[in-house]
C-alpha cells in the first residue's frame, strides 16, 4: 500500500518526462491490492487516484479505456 501511494505521489510531483509510467505502475500495484484484499477500501481509493491522475495525462480514446 505504501509503495502504491509512493508511485502516485512521485508521479504527481514528477518533473521527469514520463509521469505516466509512474501512474501505470501505481495502478498495477493498486490492482494487486484489490485482488489480495477485496474488502479493503484503501485499495479501491488508490485505484481511483491512480486512474484519475492518468486520465489527466492521456487524451482521446486512451482516456475512454480507463
PyMOL Python script that loads the backbone (N, CA, C, O; Angstrom):
from pymol import cmd

cmd.read_pdbstr("""\
ATOM      1  N   UNK A   1       0.819  -1.178   0.000  1.00  0.00           N
ATOM      2  CA  UNK A   1       0.000   0.000   0.000  1.00  0.00           C
ATOM      3  C   UNK A   1       0.871   1.252   0.000  1.00  0.00           C
ATOM      4  O   UNK A   1       0.580   2.219  -0.704  1.00  0.00           O
ATOM      5  N   UNK A   2       1.918   1.227   0.778  1.00  0.00           N
ATOM      6  CA  UNK A   2       2.801   2.391   0.828  1.00  0.00           C
ATOM      7  C   UNK A   2       3.549   2.589  -0.486  1.00  0.00           C
ATOM      8  O   UNK A   2       3.783   3.721  -0.910  1.00  0.00           O
ATOM      9  N   UNK A   3       3.920   1.494  -1.122  1.00  0.00           N
ATOM     10  CA  UNK A   3       4.622   1.584  -2.399  1.00  0.00           C
ATOM     11  C   UNK A   3       3.696   2.160  -3.473  1.00  0.00           C
ATOM     12  O   UNK A   3       4.124   2.969  -4.297  1.00  0.00           O
ATOM     13  N   UNK A   4       2.456   1.751  -3.460  1.00  0.00           N
ATOM     14  CA  UNK A   4       1.482   2.277  -4.419  1.00  0.00           C
ATOM     15  C   UNK A   4       1.321   3.771  -4.238  1.00  0.00           C
ATOM     16  O   UNK A   4       1.350   4.528  -5.209  1.00  0.00           O
ATOM     17  N   UNK A   5       1.151   4.195  -3.006  1.00  0.00           N
ATOM     18  CA  UNK A   5       0.990   5.629  -2.716  1.00  0.00           C
ATOM     19  C   UNK A   5       2.245   6.404  -3.091  1.00  0.00           C
ATOM     20  O   UNK A   5       2.154   7.539  -3.561  1.00  0.00           O
ATOM     21  N   UNK A   6       3.399   5.813  -2.891  1.00  0.00           N
ATOM     22  CA  UNK A   6       4.655   6.480  -3.241  1.00  0.00           C
ATOM     23  C   UNK A   6       4.759   6.707  -4.749  1.00  0.00           C
ATOM     24  O   UNK A   6       5.163   7.786  -5.185  1.00  0.00           O
ATOM     25  N   UNK A   7       4.401   5.710  -5.541  1.00  0.00           N
ATOM     26  CA  UNK A   7       4.445   5.884  -7.001  1.00  0.00           C
ATOM     27  C   UNK A   7       3.474   6.965  -7.462  1.00  0.00           C
ATOM     28  O   UNK A   7       3.795   7.751  -8.353  1.00  0.00           O
ATOM     29  N   UNK A   8       2.298   7.004  -6.863  1.00  0.00           N
ATOM     30  CA  UNK A   8       1.314   8.023  -7.237  1.00  0.00           C
ATOM     31  C   UNK A   8       1.813   9.404  -6.845  1.00  0.00           C
ATOM     32  O   UNK A   8       1.701  10.347  -7.627  1.00  0.00           O
ATOM     33  N   UNK A   9       2.360   9.534  -5.650  1.00  0.00           N
ATOM     34  CA  UNK A   9       2.865  10.828  -5.192  1.00  0.00           C
ATOM     35  C   UNK A   9       4.038  11.318  -6.034  1.00  0.00           C
ATOM     36  O   UNK A   9       4.112  12.500  -6.372  1.00  0.00           O
ATOM     37  N   UNK A  10       4.944  10.421  -6.368  1.00  0.00           N
ATOM     38  CA  UNK A  10       6.087  10.807  -7.197  1.00  0.00           C
ATOM     39  C   UNK A  10       5.612  11.198  -8.593  1.00  0.00           C
ATOM     40  O   UNK A  10       6.161  12.120  -9.196  1.00  0.00           O
ATOM     41  N   UNK A  11       4.607  10.513  -9.108  1.00  0.00           N
ATOM     42  CA  UNK A  11       4.058  10.854 -10.413  1.00  0.00           C
ATOM     43  C   UNK A  11       3.403  12.224 -10.425  1.00  0.00           C
ATOM     44  O   UNK A  11       3.479  12.946 -11.420  1.00  0.00           O
ATOM     45  N   UNK A  12       2.755  12.586  -9.313  1.00  0.00           N
ATOM     46  CA  UNK A  12       2.112  13.898  -9.226  1.00  0.00           C
ATOM     47  C   UNK A  12       3.137  15.018  -9.179  1.00  0.00           C
ATOM     48  O   UNK A  12       2.916  16.086  -9.750  1.00  0.00           O
ATOM     49  N   UNK A  13       4.231  14.790  -8.522  1.00  0.00           N
ATOM     50  CA  UNK A  13       5.251  15.822  -8.408  1.00  0.00           C
ATOM     51  C   UNK A  13       6.419  15.612  -9.338  1.00  0.00           C
ATOM     52  O   UNK A  13       7.468  16.238  -9.186  1.00  0.00           O
ATOM     53  N   UNK A  14       6.237  14.732 -10.300  1.00  0.00           N
ATOM     54  CA  UNK A  14       7.346  14.361 -11.179  1.00  0.00           C
ATOM     55  C   UNK A  14       7.716  15.496 -12.117  1.00  0.00           C
ATOM     56  O   UNK A  14       6.863  16.114 -12.755  1.00  0.00           O
ATOM     57  N   UNK A  15       8.978  15.741 -12.177  1.00  0.00           N
ATOM     58  CA  UNK A  15       9.493  16.696 -13.138  1.00  0.00           C
ATOM     59  C   UNK A  15      10.222  15.954 -14.250  1.00  0.00           C
ATOM     60  O   UNK A  15      10.996  16.534 -15.012  1.00  0.00           O
ATOM     61  N   UNK A  16       9.953  14.661 -14.319  1.00  0.00           N
ATOM     62  CA  UNK A  16      10.519  13.846 -15.387  1.00  0.00           C
ATOM     63  C   UNK A  16       9.604  13.922 -16.600  1.00  0.00           C
ATOM     64  O   UNK A  16       8.510  14.482 -16.532  1.00  0.00           O
ATOM     65  N   UNK A  17      10.050  13.369 -17.680  1.00  0.00           N
ATOM     66  CA  UNK A  17       9.267  13.400 -18.916  1.00  0.00           C
ATOM     67  C   UNK A  17       8.157  12.357 -18.911  1.00  0.00           C
ATOM     68  O   UNK A  17       7.240  12.449 -19.728  1.00  0.00           O
ATOM     69  N   UNK A  18       8.206  11.369 -18.019  1.00  0.00           N
ATOM     70  CA  UNK A  18       7.255  10.262 -18.059  1.00  0.00           C
ATOM     71  C   UNK A  18       6.534  10.023 -16.723  1.00  0.00           C
ATOM     72  O   UNK A  18       6.753   8.984 -16.101  1.00  0.00           O
ATOM     73  N   UNK A  19       5.689  10.943 -16.267  1.00  0.00           N
ATOM     74  CA  UNK A  19       4.919  10.624 -15.056  1.00  0.00           C
ATOM     75  C   UNK A  19       3.868   9.552 -15.331  1.00  0.00           C
ATOM     76  O   UNK A  19       3.376   8.906 -14.406  1.00  0.00           O
ATOM     77  N   UNK A  20       3.523   9.362 -16.616  1.00  0.00           N
ATOM     78  CA  UNK A  20       2.527   8.355 -16.991  1.00  0.00           C
ATOM     79  C   UNK A  20       2.975   6.960 -16.563  1.00  0.00           C
ATOM     80  O   UNK A  20       2.162   6.173 -16.077  1.00  0.00           O
ATOM     81  N   UNK A  21       4.245   6.647 -16.737  1.00  0.00           N
ATOM     82  CA  UNK A  21       4.735   5.323 -16.361  1.00  0.00           C
ATOM     83  C   UNK A  21       4.664   5.115 -14.845  1.00  0.00           C
ATOM     84  O   UNK A  21       4.444   3.995 -14.384  1.00  0.00           O
ATOM     85  N   UNK A  22       4.846   6.178 -14.076  1.00  0.00           N
ATOM     86  CA  UNK A  22       4.729   6.064 -12.620  1.00  0.00           C
ATOM     87  C   UNK A  22       3.291   5.793 -12.208  1.00  0.00           C
ATOM     88  O   UNK A  22       3.048   4.998 -11.300  1.00  0.00           O
ATOM     89  N   UNK A  23       2.331   6.447 -12.865  1.00  0.00           N
ATOM     90  CA  UNK A  23       0.926   6.211 -12.560  1.00  0.00           C
ATOM     91  C   UNK A  23       0.499   4.807 -12.969  1.00  0.00           C
ATOM     92  O   UNK A  23      -0.298   4.176 -12.274  1.00  0.00           O
ATOM     93  N   UNK A  24       1.014   4.318 -14.073  1.00  0.00           N
ATOM     94  CA  UNK A  24       0.679   2.961 -14.520  1.00  0.00           C
ATOM     95  C   UNK A  24       1.210   1.931 -13.528  1.00  0.00           C
ATOM     96  O   UNK A  24       0.525   0.958 -13.213  1.00  0.00           O
ATOM     97  N   UNK A  25       2.422   2.142 -13.039  1.00  0.00           N
ATOM     98  CA  UNK A  25       2.983   1.235 -12.037  1.00  0.00           C
ATOM     99  C   UNK A  25       2.158   1.285 -10.753  1.00  0.00           C
ATOM    100  O   UNK A  25       1.869   0.246 -10.159  1.00  0.00           O
ATOM    101  N   UNK A  26       1.781   2.478 -10.329  1.00  0.00           N
ATOM    102  CA  UNK A  26       0.925   2.614  -9.156  1.00  0.00           C
ATOM    103  C   UNK A  26      -0.420   1.940  -9.346  1.00  0.00           C
ATOM    104  O   UNK A  26      -0.961   1.341  -8.416  1.00  0.00           O
ATOM    105  N   UNK A  27      -0.964   2.039 -10.567  1.00  0.00           N
ATOM    106  CA  UNK A  27      -2.240   1.404 -10.867  1.00  0.00           C
ATOM    107  C   UNK A  27      -2.117  -0.123 -10.832  1.00  0.00           C
ATOM    108  O   UNK A  27      -3.030  -0.810 -10.374  1.00  0.00           O
ATOM    109  N   UNK A  28      -1.011  -0.639 -11.305  1.00  0.00           N
ATOM    110  CA  UNK A  28      -0.790  -2.101 -11.246  1.00  0.00           C
ATOM    111  C   UNK A  28      -0.694  -2.584  -9.807  1.00  0.00           C
ATOM    112  O   UNK A  28      -1.263  -3.616  -9.454  1.00  0.00           O
ATOM    113  N   UNK A  29       0.032  -1.830  -8.971  1.00  0.00           N
ATOM    114  CA  UNK A  29       0.121  -2.207  -7.562  1.00  0.00           C
ATOM    115  C   UNK A  29      -1.241  -2.117  -6.885  1.00  0.00           C
ATOM    116  O   UNK A  29      -1.576  -2.961  -6.053  1.00  0.00           O
ATOM    117  N   UNK A  30      -2.025  -1.109  -7.232  1.00  0.00           N
ATOM    118  CA  UNK A  30      -3.354  -0.956  -6.643  1.00  0.00           C
ATOM    119  C   UNK A  30      -4.267  -2.107  -7.077  1.00  0.00           C
ATOM    120  O   UNK A  30      -5.073  -2.587  -6.279  1.00  0.00           O
ATOM    121  N   UNK A  31      -4.152  -2.548  -8.313  1.00  0.00           N
ATOM    122  CA  UNK A  31      -4.940  -3.694  -8.767  1.00  0.00           C
ATOM    123  C   UNK A  31      -4.556  -4.962  -8.008  1.00  0.00           C
ATOM    124  O   UNK A  31      -5.415  -5.780  -7.680  1.00  0.00           O
ATOM    125  N   UNK A  32      -3.275  -5.119  -7.735  1.00  0.00           N
ATOM    126  CA  UNK A  32      -2.829  -6.268  -6.946  1.00  0.00           C
ATOM    127  C   UNK A  32      -3.407  -6.198  -5.536  1.00  0.00           C
ATOM    128  O   UNK A  32      -3.822  -7.214  -4.978  1.00  0.00           O
ATOM    129  N   UNK A  33      -3.434  -5.003  -4.965  1.00  0.00           N
ATOM    130  CA  UNK A  33      -4.036  -4.834  -3.638  1.00  0.00           C
ATOM    131  C   UNK A  33      -5.517  -5.206  -3.659  1.00  0.00           C
ATOM    132  O   UNK A  33      -6.006  -5.857  -2.736  1.00  0.00           O
ATOM    133  N   UNK A  34      -6.223  -4.798  -4.696  1.00  0.00           N
ATOM    134  CA  UNK A  34      -7.648  -5.119  -4.802  1.00  0.00           C
ATOM    135  C   UNK A  34      -7.873  -6.615  -4.910  1.00  0.00           C
ATOM    136  O   UNK A  34      -8.848  -7.135  -4.368  1.00  0.00           O
ATOM    137  N   UNK A  35      -6.980  -7.316  -5.608  1.00  0.00           N
ATOM    138  CA  UNK A  35      -7.126  -8.765  -5.748  1.00  0.00           C
ATOM    139  C   UNK A  35      -6.843  -9.484  -4.441  1.00  0.00           C
ATOM    140  O   UNK A  35      -7.535 -10.439  -4.089  1.00  0.00           O
ATOM    141  N   UNK A  36      -5.834  -9.030  -3.728  1.00  0.00           N
ATOM    142  CA  UNK A  36      -5.455  -9.711  -2.484  1.00  0.00           C
ATOM    143  C   UNK A  36      -6.310  -9.318  -1.294  1.00  0.00           C
ATOM    144  O   UNK A  36      -6.543 -10.131  -0.400  1.00  0.00           O
ATOM    145  N   UNK A  37      -6.778  -8.077  -1.274  1.00  0.00           N
ATOM    146  CA  UNK A  37      -7.578  -7.571  -0.161  1.00  0.00           C
ATOM    147  C   UNK A  37      -8.853  -6.915  -0.701  1.00  0.00           C
ATOM    148  O   UNK A  37      -8.962  -5.689  -0.699  1.00  0.00           O
ATOM    149  N   UNK A  38      -9.816  -7.715  -1.163  1.00  0.00           N
ATOM    150  CA  UNK A  38     -11.019  -7.146  -1.780  1.00  0.00           C
ATOM    151  C   UNK A  38     -11.916  -6.384  -0.797  1.00  0.00           C
ATOM    152  O   UNK A  38     -12.759  -5.597  -1.228  1.00  0.00           O
ATOM    153  N   UNK A  39     -11.756  -6.596   0.480  1.00  0.00           N
ATOM    154  CA  UNK A  39     -12.584  -5.909   1.471  1.00  0.00           C
ATOM    155  C   UNK A  39     -12.003  -4.574   1.908  1.00  0.00           C
ATOM    156  O   UNK A  39     -12.642  -3.844   2.666  1.00  0.00           O
ATOM    157  N   UNK A  40     -10.803  -4.241   1.444  1.00  0.00           N
ATOM    158  CA  UNK A  40     -10.141  -3.013   1.864  1.00  0.00           C
ATOM    159  C   UNK A  40     -10.590  -1.836   1.003  1.00  0.00           C
ATOM    160  O   UNK A  40     -10.524  -1.890  -0.225  1.00  0.00           O
ATOM    161  N   UNK A  41     -11.038  -0.796   1.649  1.00  0.00           N
ATOM    162  CA  UNK A  41     -11.424   0.413   0.928  1.00  0.00           C
ATOM    163  C   UNK A  41     -10.226   1.169   0.397  1.00  0.00           C
ATOM    164  O   UNK A  41     -10.334   1.890  -0.595  1.00  0.00           O
ATOM    165  N   UNK A  42      -9.087   1.012   1.047  1.00  0.00           N
ATOM    166  CA  UNK A  42      -7.865   1.709   0.635  1.00  0.00           C
ATOM    167  C   UNK A  42      -7.425   1.271  -0.758  1.00  0.00           C
ATOM    168  O   UNK A  42      -6.933   2.091  -1.533  1.00  0.00           O
ATOM    169  N   UNK A  43      -7.593   0.011  -1.081  1.00  0.00           N
ATOM    170  CA  UNK A  43      -7.199  -0.483  -2.400  1.00  0.00           C
ATOM    171  C   UNK A  43      -8.026   0.174  -3.494  1.00  0.00           C
ATOM    172  O   UNK A  43      -7.490   0.536  -4.541  1.00  0.00           O
ATOM    173  N   UNK A  44      -9.318   0.331  -3.267  1.00  0.00           N
ATOM    174  CA  UNK A  44     -10.185   0.974  -4.258  1.00  0.00           C
ATOM    175  C   UNK A  44      -9.887   2.472  -4.357  1.00  0.00           C
ATOM    176  O   UNK A  44      -9.941   3.052  -5.441  1.00  0.00           O
ATOM    177  N   UNK A  45      -9.577   3.080  -3.239  1.00  0.00           N
ATOM    178  CA  UNK A  45      -9.219   4.501  -3.248  1.00  0.00           C
ATOM    179  C   UNK A  45      -7.950   4.738  -4.054  1.00  0.00           C
ATOM    180  O   UNK A  45      -7.903   5.656  -4.873  1.00  0.00           O
ATOM    181  N   UNK A  46      -6.926   3.929  -3.837  1.00  0.00           N
ATOM    182  CA  UNK A  46      -5.676   4.101  -4.567  1.00  0.00           C
ATOM    183  C   UNK A  46      -5.851   3.831  -6.062  1.00  0.00           C
ATOM    184  O   UNK A  46      -5.202   4.472  -6.888  1.00  0.00           O
ATOM    185  N   UNK A  47      -6.720   2.892  -6.408  1.00  0.00           N
ATOM    186  CA  UNK A  47      -7.009   2.644  -7.819  1.00  0.00           C
ATOM    187  C   UNK A  47      -7.651   3.862  -8.460  1.00  0.00           C
ATOM    188  O   UNK A  47      -7.296   4.236  -9.578  1.00  0.00           O
ATOM    189  N   UNK A  48      -8.582   4.476  -7.770  1.00  0.00           N
ATOM    190  CA  UNK A  48      -9.251   5.648  -8.333  1.00  0.00           C
ATOM    191  C   UNK A  48      -8.319   6.845  -8.418  1.00  0.00           C
ATOM    192  O   UNK A  48      -8.413   7.621  -9.369  1.00  0.00           O
ATOM    193  N   UNK A  49      -7.428   7.019  -7.458  1.00  0.00           N
ATOM    194  CA  UNK A  49      -6.477   8.127  -7.508  1.00  0.00           C
ATOM    195  C   UNK A  49      -5.509   7.951  -8.674  1.00  0.00           C
ATOM    196  O   UNK A  49      -5.246   8.899  -9.414  1.00  0.00           O
ATOM    197  N   UNK A  50      -4.986   6.756  -8.837  1.00  0.00           N
ATOM    198  CA  UNK A  50      -4.056   6.492  -9.941  1.00  0.00           C
ATOM    199  C   UNK A  50      -4.754   6.650 -11.292  1.00  0.00           C
ATOM    200  O   UNK A  50      -4.177   7.216 -12.221  1.00  0.00           O
ATOM    201  N   UNK A  51      -5.974   6.161 -11.408  1.00  0.00           N
ATOM    202  CA  UNK A  51      -6.715   6.283 -12.669  1.00  0.00           C
ATOM    203  C   UNK A  51      -7.056   7.731 -12.971  1.00  0.00           C
ATOM    204  O   UNK A  51      -6.972   8.164 -14.120  1.00  0.00           O
ATOM    205  N   UNK A  52      -7.434   8.475 -11.959  1.00  0.00           N
ATOM    206  CA  UNK A  52      -7.756   9.888 -12.156  1.00  0.00           C
ATOM    207  C   UNK A  52      -6.559  10.696 -12.621  1.00  0.00           C
ATOM    208  O   UNK A  52      -6.681  11.536 -13.513  1.00  0.00           O
ATOM    209  N   UNK A  53      -5.414  10.448 -12.027  1.00  0.00           N
ATOM    210  CA  UNK A  53      -4.206  11.152 -12.450  1.00  0.00           C
ATOM    211  C   UNK A  53      -3.787  10.746 -13.860  1.00  0.00           C
ATOM    212  O   UNK A  53      -3.285  11.566 -14.629  1.00  0.00           O
ATOM    213  N   UNK A  54      -3.995   9.501 -14.185  1.00  0.00           N
ATOM    214  CA  UNK A  54      -3.659   9.017 -15.519  1.00  0.00           C
ATOM    215  C   UNK A  54      -4.588   9.627 -16.569  1.00  0.00           C
ATOM    216  O   UNK A  54      -4.169   9.899 -17.694  1.00  0.00           O
ATOM    217  N   UNK A  55      -5.848   9.839 -16.194  1.00  0.00           N
ATOM    218  CA  UNK A  55      -6.806  10.461 -17.126  1.00  0.00           C
ATOM    219  C   UNK A  55      -6.430  11.906 -17.432  1.00  0.00           C
ATOM    220  O   UNK A  55      -6.735  12.407 -18.515  1.00  0.00           O
ATOM    221  N   UNK A  56      -5.779  12.574 -16.505  1.00  0.00           N
ATOM    222  CA  UNK A  56      -5.362  13.952 -16.760  1.00  0.00           C
ATOM    223  C   UNK A  56      -4.251  14.027 -17.797  1.00  0.00           C
ATOM    224  O   UNK A  56      -4.070  15.056 -18.448  1.00  0.00           O
ATOM    225  N   UNK A  57      -3.510  12.938 -17.951  1.00  0.00           N
ATOM    226  CA  UNK A  57      -2.387  12.918 -18.890  1.00  0.00           C
ATOM    227  C   UNK A  57      -2.821  12.410 -20.253  1.00  0.00           C
ATOM    228  O   UNK A  57      -2.437  12.969 -21.280  1.00  0.00           O
ATOM    229  N   UNK A  58      -3.617  11.357 -20.268  1.00  0.00           N
ATOM    230  CA  UNK A  58      -3.991  10.714 -21.535  1.00  0.00           C
ATOM    231  C   UNK A  58      -5.033  11.531 -22.280  1.00  0.00           C
ATOM    232  O   UNK A  58      -5.768  12.325 -21.692  1.00  0.00           O
ATOM    233  N   UNK A  59      -5.079  11.317 -23.576  1.00  0.00           N
ATOM    234  CA  UNK A  59      -6.001  12.056 -24.447  1.00  0.00           C
ATOM    235  C   UNK A  59      -6.854  11.076 -25.255  1.00  0.00           C
ATOM    236  O   UNK A  59      -6.463   9.928 -25.465  1.00  0.00           O
ATOM    237  N   UNK A  60      -8.000  11.531 -25.698  1.00  0.00           N
ATOM    238  CA  UNK A  60      -8.836  10.822 -26.653  1.00  0.00           C
ATOM    239  C   UNK A  60      -9.297   9.438 -26.242  1.00  0.00           C
ATOM    240  O   UNK A  60      -9.793   9.238 -25.133  1.00  0.00           O
ATOM    241  N   UNK A  61      -9.131   8.491 -27.139  1.00  0.00           N
ATOM    242  CA  UNK A  61      -9.630   7.130 -26.938  1.00  0.00           C
ATOM    243  C   UNK A  61      -8.896   6.428 -25.796  1.00  0.00           C
ATOM    244  O   UNK A  61      -9.470   5.564 -25.133  1.00  0.00           O
ATOM    245  N   UNK A  62      -7.644   6.788 -25.564  1.00  0.00           N
ATOM    246  CA  UNK A  62      -6.905   6.166 -24.460  1.00  0.00           C
ATOM    247  C   UNK A  62      -7.531   6.542 -23.117  1.00  0.00           C
ATOM    248  O   UNK A  62      -7.480   5.763 -22.165  1.00  0.00           O
ATOM    249  N   UNK A  63      -8.117   7.730 -23.043  1.00  0.00           N
ATOM    250  CA  UNK A  63      -8.768   8.168 -21.810  1.00  0.00           C
ATOM    251  C   UNK A  63     -10.060   7.385 -21.594  1.00  0.00           C
ATOM    252  O   UNK A  63     -10.398   7.044 -20.460  1.00  0.00           O
ATOM    253  N   UNK A  64     -10.770   7.103 -22.659  1.00  0.00           N
ATOM    254  CA  UNK A  64     -12.049   6.394 -22.560  1.00  0.00           C
ATOM    255  C   UNK A  64     -11.849   4.975 -22.048  1.00  0.00           C
ATOM    256  O   UNK A  64     -12.691   4.465 -21.309  1.00  0.00           O
ATOM    257  N   UNK A  65     -10.750   4.329 -22.426  1.00  0.00           N
ATOM    258  CA  UNK A  65     -10.481   2.964 -21.966  1.00  0.00           C
ATOM    259  C   UNK A  65     -10.363   2.880 -20.453  1.00  0.00           C
ATOM    260  O   UNK A  65     -10.726   1.864 -19.861  1.00  0.00           O
ATOM    261  N   UNK A  66      -9.864   3.924 -19.822  1.00  0.00           N
ATOM    262  CA  UNK A  66      -9.740   3.906 -18.376  1.00  0.00           C
ATOM    263  C   UNK A  66     -11.105   3.925 -17.724  1.00  0.00           C
ATOM    264  O   UNK A  66     -11.202   3.913 -16.497  1.00  0.00           O
TER     265      UNK A  66
END
""", "prot")
cmd.dss("prot")
cmd.show_as("cartoon", "prot")
cmd.util.cbc("prot")
cmd.orient("prot")
